[in-house]
Amino acid sequence: MHVEYSGTGDPARSLALLWRTRERVSRSGDLGVDQIVRAAIDVADAEGLAALSMRRVAERLGVGTMSLYTHVPGKGELLDVMLDTVHGETPRPTDVPGGWRGRLDRIARDKWALYLRHPWLLQVATTRPPLGPQVTARYDYELRAVEGTGLTDLEMDAVVTLVDSYVHGAVRGAVEAAQATGRTGLTDQQWWHAHAPYLEKVMDPARFPTAARVGAAAGQEYQAATDPTRAFEFGLARVLDGIAALIADRCAGSPPPVTPR
């Protein structure tokens, strides 16, 4: 799979672009950063991250490639602004019912939807995240979801990271399933119905008793090998259960474990 890394651009230029501190003032109708970034996101959405280049973005805008460099230093900086921009799409309501659990549940579902809208996000390694205004605002919003629960600052950060990592891993199956339909011409149900009769002939229940029983029940229920959406729902509930246990410990006065240095 094609993978890009965020944070590869020049630090000063990337931050200036992310926070728009040095944006060239353009005449009405001229090319601008927002227009370039929107075109780049459209390219990645439609064709995948491997297709993204300054030249491809210029072609989509109908301009010369060199005209982009007046506004964006290069692809590394462009990718950071793309990431920051799409993270601004996730809503940040303040009236979510259900306390901290309801807030984290909403955050996870909004992220799930974001990945489905922009599958190329799964192709970007963000261990060095873009330090832009939208990513910062999202991080602040997510931390406030568990503010006042008794968790330490480091535990708050860990909880936010846990939810983000869970969604990132869980949504991959949903994205791959959606892409498989387009690339193979078969839905999951069509694929399952084509393979199930032959699997029944070769599968020996005596040799694989548990797999045969559970697999048959799951296949009958899902009409496919897996159900990514149902798996997401099940896993998210278990993640939130674990966070609830941690918060209960802190409310009961249990101190956080000491991490060896």
Summary of the structure (lengths in Angstrom):
residues: 261
radius of gyration: 22.6
end to end distance: 36.1
largest distance: 75.3
contacts: 715
relative contact order: 0.11
helix: 66%
strand: 2%
